[in-house]
Amino acid sequence: MATLEKRRHEVPYGAHVWEVDEFDGPNAPLVVAEVELSAIDEAFEHLPWLGEEVSENPAYSNSALVQHPHSTWSNA
């Protein structure tokens, strides 16, 4: 069974703590940042280096990244 190689960092920013995953192995150099909100319309400060919103993209789920690593994507 394949596994993901990643390091998770907790990054306080504004009023929230972001979970930032840095992927290694076949998913390097992918970095994914996540913040938990109490409501879908809750305001929050964006980390200055944030890129594309991928919350609804199933390709970024852990199980998908195991089966189809980021390095194999044609636009990676």
Phi and psi in radians as a Rosetta constraint file:
Dihedral C 1 N 2 CA 2 C 2 CIRCULARHARMONIC -1.297 0.35
Dihedral N 2 CA 2 C 2 N 3 CIRCULARHARMONIC 2.647 0.35
Dihedral C 2 N 3 CA 3 C 3 CIRCULARHARMONIC -2.260 0.35
Dihedral N 3 CA 3 C 3 N 4 CIRCULARHARMONIC 2.824 0.35
Dihedral C 3 N 4 CA 4 C 4 CIRCULARHARMONIC -1.558 0.35
Dihedral N 4 CA 4 C 4 N 5 CIRCULARHARMONIC 2.476 0.35
Dihedral C 4 N 5 CA 5 C 5 CIRCULARHARMONIC -1.904 0.35
Dihedral N 5 CA 5 C 5 N 6 CIRCULARHARMONIC 2.004 0.35
Dihedral C 5 N 6 CA 6 C 6 CIRCULARHARMONIC -2.716 0.35
Dihedral N 6 CA 6 C 6 N 7 CIRCULARHARMONIC 2.756 0.35
Dihedral C 6 N 7 CA 7 C 7 CIRCULARHARMONIC -2.032 0.35
Dihedral N 7 CA 7 C 7 N 8 CIRCULARHARMONIC 2.313 0.35
Dihedral C 7 N 8 CA 8 C 8 CIRCULARHARMONIC -1.844 0.35
Dihedral N 8 CA 8 C 8 N 9 CIRCULARHARMONIC 2.344 0.35
Dihedral C 8 N 9 CA 9 C 9 CIRCULARHARMONIC -2.139 0.35
Dihedral N 9 CA 9 C 9 N 10 CIRCULARHARMONIC 2.444 0.35
Dihedral C 9 N 10 CA 10 C 10 CIRCULARHARMONIC -1.719 0.35
Dihedral N 10 CA 10 C 10 N 11 CIRCULARHARMONIC 2.125 0.35
Dihedral C 10 N 11 CA 11 C 11 CIRCULARHARMONIC -2.108 0.35
Dihedral N 11 CA 11 C 11 N 12 CIRCULARHARMONIC 1.833 0.35
Dihedral C 11 N 12 CA 12 C 12 CIRCULARHARMONIC -1.189 0.35
Dihedral N 12 CA 12 C 12 N 13 CIRCULARHARMONIC 2.303 0.35
Dihedral C 12 N 13 CA 13 C 13 CIRCULARHARMONIC -2.677 0.35
Dihedral N 13 CA 13 C 13 N 14 CIRCULARHARMONIC 2.131 0.35
Dihedral C 13 N 14 CA 14 C 14 CIRCULARHARMONIC 1.099 0.35
Dihedral N 14 CA 14 C 14 N 15 CIRCULARHARMONIC -2.346 0.35
Dihedral C 14 N 15 CA 15 C 15 CIRCULARHARMONIC -1.604 0.35
Dihedral N 15 CA 15 C 15 N 16 CIRCULARHARMONIC 0.108 0.35
Dihedral C 15 N 16 CA 16 C 16 CIRCULARHARMONIC -2.189 0.35
Dihedral N 16 CA 16 C 16 N 17 CIRCULARHARMONIC 2.901 0.35
Dihedral C 16 N 17 CA 17 C 17 CIRCULARHARMONIC -2.031 0.35
Dihedral N 17 CA 17 C 17 N 18 CIRCULARHARMONIC 2.098 0.35
Dihedral C 17 N 18 CA 18 C 18 CIRCULARHARMONIC -1.544 0.35
Dihedral N 18 CA 18 C 18 N 19 CIRCULARHARMONIC 2.519 0.35
Dihedral C 18 N 19 CA 19 C 19 CIRCULARHARMONIC -1.771 0.35
Dihedral N 19 CA 19 C 19 N 20 CIRCULARHARMONIC 2.061 0.35
Dihedral C 19 N 20 CA 20 C 20 CIRCULARHARMONIC -1.994 0.35
Dihedral N 20 CA 20 C 20 N 21 CIRCULARHARMONIC 2.088 0.35
Dihedral C 20 N 21 CA 21 C 21 CIRCULARHARMONIC -1.813 0.35
Dihedral N 21 CA 21 C 21 N 22 CIRCULARHARMONIC 2.168 0.35
Dihedral C 21 N 22 CA 22 C 22 CIRCULARHARMONIC -1.819 0.35
Dihedral N 22 CA 22 C 22 N 23 CIRCULARHARMONIC 2.055 0.35
Dihedral C 22 N 23 CA 23 C 23 CIRCULARHARMONIC -1.547 0.35
Dihedral N 23 CA 23 C 23 N 24 CIRCULARHARMONIC 2.521 0.35
Dihedral C 23 N 24 CA 24 C 24 CIRCULARHARMONIC -2.012 0.35
Dihedral N 24 CA 24 C 24 N 25 CIRCULARHARMONIC -3.070 0.35
Dihedral C 24 N 25 CA 25 C 25 CIRCULARHARMONIC 1.088 0.35
Dihedral N 25 CA 25 C 25 N 26 CIRCULARHARMONIC -2.471 0.35
Dihedral C 25 N 26 CA 26 C 26 CIRCULARHARMONIC -1.171 0.35
Dihedral N 26 CA 26 C 26 N 27 CIRCULARHARMONIC -0.214 0.35
Dihedral C 26 N 27 CA 27 C 27 CIRCULARHARMONIC -1.740 0.35
Dihedral N 27 CA 27 C 27 N 28 CIRCULARHARMONIC -0.029 0.35
Dihedral C 27 N 28 CA 28 C 28 CIRCULARHARMONIC -1.182 0.35
Dihedral N 28 CA 28 C 28 N 29 CIRCULARHARMONIC 2.528 0.35
Dihedral C 28 N 29 CA 29 C 29 CIRCULARHARMONIC -1.736 0.35
Dihedral N 29 CA 29 C 29 N 30 CIRCULARHARMONIC 0.593 0.35
Dihedral C 29 N 30 CA 30 C 30 CIRCULARHARMONIC -1.054 0.35
Dihedral N 30 CA 30 C 30 N 31 CIRCULARHARMONIC 2.366 0.35
Dihedral C 30 N 31 CA 31 C 31 CIRCULARHARMONIC -2.256 0.35
Dihedral N 31 CA 31 C 31 N 32 CIRCULARHARMONIC 2.248 0.35
Dihedral C 31 N 32 CA 32 C 32 CIRCULARHARMONIC -2.166 0.35
Dihedral N 32 CA 32 C 32 N 33 CIRCULARHARMONIC 2.299 0.35
Dihedral C 32 N 33 CA 33 C 33 CIRCULARHARMONIC -2.030 0.35
Dihedral N 33 CA 33 C 33 N 34 CIRCULARHARMONIC 2.444 0.35
Dihedral C 33 N 34 CA 34 C 34 CIRCULARHARMONIC -2.401 0.35
Dihedral N 34 CA 34 C 34 N 35 CIRCULARHARMONIC 2.463 0.35
Dihedral C 34 N 35 CA 35 C 35 CIRCULARHARMONIC -2.300 0.35
Dihedral N 35 CA 35 C 35 N 36 CIRCULARHARMONIC 2.412 0.35
Dihedral C 35 N 36 CA 36 C 36 CIRCULARHARMONIC -1.588 0.35
Dihedral N 36 CA 36 C 36 N 37 CIRCULARHARMONIC 2.232 0.35
Dihedral C 36 N 37 CA 37 C 37 CIRCULARHARMONIC -1.974 0.35
Dihedral N 37 CA 37 C 37 N 38 CIRCULARHARMONIC 2.661 0.35
Dihedral C 37 N 38 CA 38 C 38 CIRCULARHARMONIC -1.475 0.35
Dihedral N 38 CA 38 C 38 N 39 CIRCULARHARMONIC -0.268 0.35
Dihedral C 38 N 39 CA 39 C 39 CIRCULARHARMONIC -2.630 0.35
Dihedral N 39 CA 39 C 39 N 40 CIRCULARHARMONIC 2.621 0.35
Dihedral C 39 N 40 CA 40 C 40 CIRCULARHARMONIC -1.076 0.35
Dihedral N 40 CA 40 C 40 N 41 CIRCULARHARMONIC -0.472 0.35
Dihedral C 40 N 41 CA 41 C 41 CIRCULARHARMONIC -1.790 0.35
Dihedral N 41 CA 41 C 41 N 42 CIRCULARHARMONIC 0.239 0.35
Dihedral C 41 N 42 CA 42 C 42 CIRCULARHARMONIC -1.135 0.35
Dihedral N 42 CA 42 C 42 N 43 CIRCULARHARMONIC 2.311 0.35
Dihedral C 42 N 43 CA 43 C 43 CIRCULARHARMONIC -1.302 0.35
Dihedral N 43 CA 43 C 43 N 44 CIRCULARHARMONIC 2.542 0.35
Dihedral C 43 N 44 CA 44 C 44 CIRCULARHARMONIC -2.676 0.35
Dihedral N 44 CA 44 C 44 N 45 CIRCULARHARMONIC 2.723 0.35
Dihedral C 44 N 45 CA 45 C 45 CIRCULARHARMONIC -1.497 0.35
Dihedral N 45 CA 45 C 45 N 46 CIRCULARHARMONIC 2.296 0.35
Dihedral C 45 N 46 CA 46 C 46 CIRCULARHARMONIC -1.476 0.35
Dihedral N 46 CA 46 C 46 N 47 CIRCULARHARMONIC 2.368 0.35
Dihedral C 46 N 47 CA 47 C 47 CIRCULARHARMONIC -1.002 0.35
Dihedral N 47 CA 47 C 47 N 48 CIRCULARHARMONIC 2.439 0.35
Dihedral C 47 N 48 CA 48 C 48 CIRCULARHARMONIC -1.067 0.35
Dihedral N 48 CA 48 C 48 N 49 CIRCULARHARMONIC -0.431 0.35
Dihedral C 48 N 49 CA 49 C 49 CIRCULARHARMONIC -1.724 0.35
Dihedral N 49 CA 49 C 49 N 50 CIRCULARHARMONIC 0.111 0.35
Dihedral C 49 N 50 CA 50 C 50 CIRCULARHARMONIC -1.038 0.35
Dihedral N 50 CA 50 C 50 N 51 CIRCULARHARMONIC 2.513 0.35
Dihedral C 50 N 51 CA 51 C 51 CIRCULARHARMONIC -1.942 0.35
Dihedral N 51 CA 51 C 51 N 52 CIRCULARHARMONIC -2.347 0.35
Dihedral C 51 N 52 CA 52 C 52 CIRCULARHARMONIC -1.113 0.35
Dihedral N 52 CA 52 C 52 N 53 CIRCULARHARMONIC 2.466 0.35
Dihedral C 52 N 53 CA 53 C 53 CIRCULARHARMONIC -1.333 0.35
Dihedral N 53 CA 53 C 53 N 54 CIRCULARHARMONIC 2.129 0.35
Dihedral C 53 N 54 CA 54 C 54 CIRCULARHARMONIC -2.173 0.35
Dihedral N 54 CA 54 C 54 N 55 CIRCULARHARMONIC 0.242 0.35
Dihedral C 54 N 55 CA 55 C 55 CIRCULARHARMONIC -0.938 0.35
Dihedral N 55 CA 55 C 55 N 56 CIRCULARHARMONIC -0.673 0.35
Dihedral C 55 N 56 CA 56 C 56 CIRCULARHARMONIC -1.659 0.35
Dihedral N 56 CA 56 C 56 N 57 CIRCULARHARMONIC 0.093 0.35
Dihedral C 56 N 57 CA 57 C 57 CIRCULARHARMONIC -1.643 0.35
Dihedral N 57 CA 57 C 57 N 58 CIRCULARHARMONIC 1.911 0.35
Dihedral C 57 N 58 CA 58 C 58 CIRCULARHARMONIC -1.127 0.35
Dihedral N 58 CA 58 C 58 N 59 CIRCULARHARMONIC -0.291 0.35
Dihedral C 58 N 59 CA 59 C 59 CIRCULARHARMONIC -1.128 0.35
Dihedral N 59 CA 59 C 59 N 60 CIRCULARHARMONIC -0.368 0.35
Dihedral C 59 N 60 CA 60 C 60 CIRCULARHARMONIC -1.631 0.35
Dihedral N 60 CA 60 C 60 N 61 CIRCULARHARMONIC 0.046 0.35
Dihedral C 60 N 61 CA 61 C 61 CIRCULARHARMONIC -1.225 0.35
Dihedral N 61 CA 61 C 61 N 62 CIRCULARHARMONIC 2.683 0.35
Dihedral C 61 N 62 CA 62 C 62 CIRCULARHARMONIC -1.000 0.35
Dihedral N 62 CA 62 C 62 N 63 CIRCULARHARMONIC -0.763 0.35
Dihedral C 62 N 63 CA 63 C 63 CIRCULARHARMONIC -1.140 0.35
Dihedral N 63 CA 63 C 63 N 64 CIRCULARHARMONIC -0.647 0.35
Dihedral C 63 N 64 CA 64 C 64 CIRCULARHARMONIC -1.206 0.35
Dihedral N 64 CA 64 C 64 N 65 CIRCULARHARMONIC -0.680 0.35
Dihedral C 64 N 65 CA 65 C 65 CIRCULARHARMONIC -1.174 0.35
Dihedral N 65 CA 65 C 65 N 66 CIRCULARHARMONIC -0.484 0.35
Dihedral C 65 N 66 CA 66 C 66 CIRCULARHARMONIC -1.191 0.35
Dihedral N 66 CA 66 C 66 N 67 CIRCULARHARMONIC -0.781 0.35
Dihedral C 66 N 67 CA 67 C 67 CIRCULARHARMONIC -1.357 0.35
Dihedral N 67 CA 67 C 67 N 68 CIRCULARHARMONIC -0.613 0.35
Dihedral C 67 N 68 CA 68 C 68 CIRCULARHARMONIC -2.338 0.35
Dihedral N 68 CA 68 C 68 N 69 CIRCULARHARMONIC 1.414 0.35
Dihedral C 68 N 69 CA 69 C 69 CIRCULARHARMONIC -1.014 0.35
Dihedral N 69 CA 69 C 69 N 70 CIRCULARHARMONIC 2.621 0.35
Dihedral C 69 N 70 CA 70 C 70 CIRCULARHARMONIC -0.938 0.35
Dihedral N 70 CA 70 C 70 N 71 CIRCULARHARMONIC -0.634 0.35
Dihedral C 70 N 71 CA 71 C 71 CIRCULARHARMONIC -1.145 0.35
Dihedral N 71 CA 71 C 71 N 72 CIRCULARHARMONIC -0.276 0.35
Dihedral C 71 N 72 CA 72 C 72 CIRCULARHARMONIC -1.659 0.35
Dihedral N 72 CA 72 C 72 N 73 CIRCULARHARMONIC -0.082 0.35
Dihedral C 72 N 73 CA 73 C 73 CIRCULARHARMONIC -1.252 0.35
Dihedral N 73 CA 73 C 73 N 74 CIRCULARHARMONIC 2.479 0.35
Dihedral C 73 N 74 CA 74 C 74 CIRCULARHARMONIC -1.174 0.35
Dihedral N 74 CA 74 C 74 N 75 CIRCULARHARMONIC -0.431 0.35
Dihedral C 74 N 75 CA 75 C 75 CIRCULARHARMONIC -1.816 0.35
Dihedral N 75 CA 75 C 75 N 76 CIRCULARHARMONIC 0.231 0.35
